[in-house]
Amino acid sequence: MENLTSATVAYFEILLPLALILLGTKLFSLIGKKLGLPQVVGMLIAGLLLGLIKLIPGQTVFTQQTLEGLSFLAKIGVIFIMFSAGLETDLKQFKKCGLPSVVITLGGVIVPLALGFLVAAAFNGGFKGMTSHMAIVNLFYGTILAATSVSVTVATLKELGRLNTKVGTSIIEAAILDDIIGVVLLSLFVSLSGGTGAKEVGIVIGKMVAFFAAAGVFGIALHFLFNLIEKKHPHTRRLPILGFATCFFLAYAAEKWFGVADITGAYVAGIILSTVREHEYIDRKVEVSGYMVFVPVFFANLGITADFSGITARMAGFGLALVAVGLLGKVIGCSVTSLCCRYSVKDSLRVGVGMMVRAEVVLVCTQKGIDSGLVDPAIMPFVLILIIVSALLAPLILKLSYRNEPPEAQPALAEGMVPVSLKVAQNIEKREQRIKDLMNTPYVPGESSSAENEGAYDNAGADAQVGVGEVPEGGMGADNHDGGDGGSEA
């Protein structure tokens, strides 16, 4: 009976921190949005401010029990983030990526990774006598810098009317490839953290190949299954429910059976389901479910658990150097490779600056490194600095580079075709307008939603893919009654 009472108290006590986190993250994410910053920055700042409660003597809000509970919810939030990222990966566009996009991506991955490795090595004992484990640690710091997030860049180019240009298209295509390469590298180095001998490396690579092969076969079967269900029961809740099940199963299988990071399994699950007809509907439900609780808890928990006691003079120097090479690495890597692909000097610089922005993926990578013992937790505040600085600098530099420059001629397209960059912008505009219309529609008590409105609620979210790390404002509000799911299905 005593153990039961203790468990009940632990469960009850987590409700107050949850309430504070949800209110705080929402408030500061809106403030961040007003300031032109990624909303994840606002969530992190909310977590940092809430973390000050721990300094109050005798406080009972963030106890060891509640922090453990929040940590568990935060880990589920990471799974949601990577699953949504996979769902938003356009494999059709991936197949269309030309040689310039591939070259730009490789430059944007290799250069930051190499610079991050060099800086980490310089501050972690140098190259003389570097062990294989320390080499993996240093490489992981470089992997963190290889991540990118172009949501801020896309918004800026759209505002300038430059999204449907060679620069805009190259950035979007390179970002797709960047995400895939980054997830593979993260999984590889996390798996190698347990051993770096020739035998261990062979086993790790073999397990990764086996996982991707098994996931491919599993994905083909799922593709036909989901399309069959969608044909017989279109737009029903069973589709996102099966999607969640697929995500959690592959995340578990990746970590448990193949020794691959669970977030890789979630990302692969998203890529698999991105090929089904109802993938946008599934993605909307994932975003709504994730951003209601789990994702805000993840970002806030990073701030709440941030430990500044480990920031020594050496760590401060290391962190600031990492921020510097993180910014320069993307610009140099992507700009030089763009020049090699015969882009003009100005366009090359624009591509490099556009790829410089970081957001949620770099936080996920950093936290995974901390959980794996590869990354010092004291580096997290500097990762936040990297996100803020890159989000502020990129739009400013892009706007200055286009100042007093006439709009470019749009590329000729076959009749009926729409460039992917323009399609993204159009879908976002349609989604926002539909959400506004729906929110302005009065609700009459006692009347069930019409089929037309129900379809509109779900299509408003399905018509556009919201960038990961951006809270689907209208999506949450529009989900008050689950339109389009069918009243007969729970």
N, C-alpha and C positions, 0 to 999 in steps of 0.2 A: 504493500500500500504506500509505503514511503517513497519507493522508486517511481510509482505512478504519479504521485503528487509532484515530485521533482520534475518529471517529464512534462507535466501539465504546466507548471510554472515556466519552464523553458520555452514551451510553445507560446504561451500567452505573452511572454516578455518580448518576443520578436515582433509583435504587431505594432508597437509604438515606433521602433526604428523604421519599420516598413512605411508607416504613415509619414514620418519625417522625410524619408528618402524620396518617396513619390512626389510629395509637395515641393521639396527643395529642388529636385532635378527638373521638374516641370517649370518652375519659376525661373531658374537660372538658364535653362535651355532656351526659353523664350527671350531672355535678355541677350544671350549669346547670338541668337538669330537676328535680333534687332541691330547688333553691333557688327554683323557680317561674319561672325565666327561659326564654325561647325557646332551644332548643338551638343555634341559630345563634350566639348570644352565646358559648356555650362553645367553639364552633369558632373563633370570632374570637380569643378569649383564648388558645387553644392556638397560633394562628398568631403572635400577638404575642410569646408566650414563646419559641417556636421562632425567631422573628426575632432574638432576642438572641444566637443563635449567630453571626450575622454580625459581631458586635462582637469575637469572639475572633480575635486575630491569627493568620494562617496557616490558618484553618479551610478545609476543603475540602467542607463539606456543602452550603452554599448558594452555589455559584459562579455566574458569569454564565450558564454553559451550563445548569446545573440550574434556575436561575430562569426561563430562557427556556422550558425544557421544562414546568415547572410552570405557567407562564402560559398555554401552549397547552392543557394539560389543564383549567385553570380556565375558559377560554373555552368549552370543551365543557360544563363544569358549568353555566354560565349557560344554555346552550341547554336542558339537561335541566330546570332549574328552571322556565323559562318554558313549556316543553312540558307539564310536569306541571300547572302553574297553569292552562293552557288546558284540559287534560283534566278538571280539577276544576271548571270553569265550568259551571254548570247552566243551559243555555239555556232549558229549560222553565220554571225558576223565574224566569229573566230576563224571559220573556214575561209572567209573572204579576205582575211588580213594579208596584205601584200608584204613583199620583202622589206620595204622601208619600216613598216610597223614592227616587224620582227627584229630588225637591226636596232631600232630605237629602244625597244624593250630590253634587249640584251645589254645595250649600253647603260640603260637606266637601272639594271640589276647588278651588273658586274662592277661598275665603278663605285657605287655606294658601298657594296659589300666589301670590296677591296680596301677602300679608305677606312671603313669601320673596323675592319680587321687590323689594319696598320695602327690606328689610334688605340684600339683596345690592347694590342700587343705592347705598344710603347708604355702604357700605363699599368700593364699587368706583368711586369718583369722583363720585358724586352724579348728579343728573339733567341738570345743565347740560352740554351738549356730549356727551351719551351717544350713541355710535354705534349703528347698527343691530345690529352684531355683539355689542356689549356688552349690548344689550337682550336678545338671545337668551341670552347667558350668564346674565344676572340672572333671566330667566324660567325657565331650566333649574334653577336653585337652588330656585325655587318649585315646579317640577314634582317635584323630589325629595321635598318636603314633602307633596305631594298623595297620595303612595302610602300605603297602609294595609295592615294584616294583623290579622285578628280572631281568630286561633287562640287567643290567650290570653284574649280576651274571651269567646269561646264556651265555653271550659273553665270560666271563672269563673261564667258564667250557668248552666251546666249544674249546677255544684256547688251553686248557690243555688236550683236548681229554677225558674229564671226564663227558661230558653231558649225555651220555648214561650209567649212573651208578645209583646205588641206591640213592646216594646223589642228583644227577641231577634230576632224576625222582621225588623224594620226594619234592624237592624245587618247581618244576613246578606245581605239583598237589596241594601242599599246597598254592601256590600263587593264584590259581583259587578259592579255598575255601575262602582264606583271603579276596579277593576282594568282594565276595558276602556278607560275614559277615560284612565287613567294611561299605558297602553301607547301609545295613539294620540298623546298629547301628547309623550311621550318620542321617538317616531319622528319627529314633526313637527319638533321643535327640533333633534334630531341631524341631520336632513336639511338644515335651514336653516343649519347651522353653516358650510356651504361658501359661502353667499351669501344676502343678504337683500334684494336689489333686487326690484322688482315682477315682473320676468321670472323670476328665480330662484324666488320664492315660488310663482308660477303653475306652474312646472315641477314643483316639489316636491309641491304639492297634487295636480297632475294624475297624477304617478307613484303617489302614495299611493292615489288613487281607483282607478287602473288595477290596482294590486296587489290591493286588496281585492275588486275585481270579478273579476279572474282567479282569485283564491283561492276566491271563492264558487262559480264554475263548476266549478273543480277539486274543491272540497269536495263538491258534489252527486254527481259521478261517483264519488268515493272512498267516499261514504256507501253507495251501492248495491254497490260492489265489496266493501267490508269485510263488509257484511251477507250478501252472496252467499257469500263464503269462510267466514264463520262458520256459515252454514247447512249447507254441505257438509263443513267441517272444524272443528267447534266446539272452542273452547278449546285451540287448538294454537299452537305458538311462532311460526308464520308470521304471526299477527296482530300481536303486538308488534314483530316484525322489520319488517314492512311499515309499522308505525306509526313506528318509528325512521327508516326511509327517507323517509317523508313529512315528518317533522320536519326532517331535515337538508336535504332538497331545497327545502322552502319557506323555510328560513332562508337557504340559499344564494341562491335566486332573489330573495328580498326585498332582500338586500344588493347582489347583483351586477347584477341587471337593472332593479330599480326604485328603488335608492338608499334603501330603507327599512331600518331597523335589523334585523339578523339575528334578534335576540331577538323582534321583532314577528312575523317569519315563523314562529318556533317556537311562539309563543303562539297564532297563528292556526291552525297545524297541530293544536294541542291542542284548540282550540274545534271544529274540523271533526270530529275523531275523538271528541269528547265526545258526538256524536249517534248513534254506532253502538252496537249492543247490547252489545258486549264492551269498552266503553270503560273500565270499572273494572278489568278484567283487564289491559288494556294499561297503564293508569296504575300498577298495582301493579308490573308489570315495569319500567316507567320509574323508579319510585322505588327499587326494589331495585338496578337497574343504576347509577343516578345516585349514590345514597348509599353505594355500595360504594367508589367511588374519586373520581369527577369532582366531585361537589358538595362533599365535605369539602375537596378540594384548592382549590376556588374560595374558600371562606370562610377557610381557613387562609392562602391566598396573599395575601388582603387584609391580614391581620395581619403576615405575613412581610415584605411589600414596603412596609408603612406607613413613611412618611418623616416623622419628627417634627422634622426640621431646619427645615422651612418654617413651623413654628408660631411666629410672631412675636406681639407684643402685639396688633397689629391683627388678625391671624388668630384669636387666642384670643377677642377681643371679638366678631368676626364669627361664629365657631363657636358661642359660647354664646348669642348673640342668635338665631341660626338654630334652635338647640335650643328656645329659649323660644317663638318664634313657631310652631315646628313642633308643640309641645304645645298652645298656646293656639289656633292656627288651626283645628285639627280640632274642638276643643271648642266654640269660638265658632260656626264655620260650621255644624256639625251641630246644635248646640243651638238656635240662632236659627231655622234652617229647620224644626226639629221643632216649635218653638213656633208658627210660622206654619201648620203643619199641624194645630194644635189639640191637640198633646200637652201633658200637664201639665208644670209646671216641672221636677218631679223626673225624669219620664221623658225630658224633653228633655236634661237634664244627663246622664242615664245613656247616652243614645244618643251624645252628644258624647264622653263619656269612653270609651265602648266603641270608638268609631272612632279614638281617639287612638293606639292601639298601632301600632308599626312593627316590621317584621322583615326578612325576606329581600328583599322587593321593593325597599325603599328602598336596600339595598346594591347590588342589580343596577342600579338607576337611577344611583346615584352612580358606580359603576365604569364604566358606559357613558359617563357625562359626562366622566370622567377620560380614558378611551380616546379620546374625541372632541375633547379639548382644551378642553372647555367648563367643566370643574370643576377647581379647585385640589386636587391630591392631599392637601394638608394638612388638608382638611375631613373626611377619612374618620374620624379619631378622634372627632370631634364627632357624626358620624352614629351611631357605636357608642354614645355617651352617650345620644343620643335614643332608641335602641332599648331600652337598659337602663332608663332612667328611665320611659319610657312603659309598659314591661312590668311595672314595679314599682307605679307609681301607679294604673293602670287597675283592677286587681283590688281594691286597697285601697279606692279611692273607691267602687267598685260595691258592695262588701260593706258599707261604712258607710252607703251610701244605702238599702240594704234592711234595715238593722238595725231590729229590733222592728216590722217591717211584715208583716202576714199575707199569705200567698200569694194571688196573684190568681186569679180564676176563669179556667179555660181556655176559649178560644173554642170555640163550637159548630162541629162539622164534620159534613159529610154522612157517612153510614154508609160505612165502608171507607176513608175518607180519613185521611191522616196528615200533620200539618203538617211542612213541610220541616225546621224547626229540631229538632223532636222526632225526626224520621227520622234526621237526622245523628247525634244523640246515641245513638239505638238501634243504629245501624249500627256506631258506634265500640265500644259495649259488646259487641255480638255478635262483632266482630272480635277484641277483646282476649280474650274467653272462649275462642274457637276456637283462638287462638294458644296460650293456656295449656294447653288440652286436648292440642293437638298436641305441644307441647314436653314434656308429661308422658307421652306415649306411648312405650314402650320400642321401640328399634330392634333387630330380629332380623337378624343378619348372614346374607347368602345369600338372604334373602327380598325380593322386589320389593314395592314399595308397592301396596297394594290400590287398586282404582279409587275406593273410597269415600274413603280417606285422601288420595289424590291430588287428588280434587275438593275435599276440605276444605282442603287447603293453599292452593289458589289462591282458593277462595271466601272463606277467612278474610281475605285481603287485598282481595278484590273487594267484600266487603260493606260496606266503609267507605272513605271518602276521607280519607286522612291529610293534614292541612294541610301546605302547602309549608313547608319549613324544619324539619319535625319528622321525625326519623329513624324509619322504620318498624321498630321493634325486633323485633317478632315476625316481620315480613316477611322480614328477612334470615335469621333463624334457620330459618324455615320453608322456606326456599328451598334447603336442603342437597341435596335431590333434587327435581328439577323436577316436582312433582306436577301432574297434570292436563294436561300438555302432550302426553302420548302418547309412549310409548317408541319408536315407529317414526319420529318426526320429530325432526330435529336443529334 
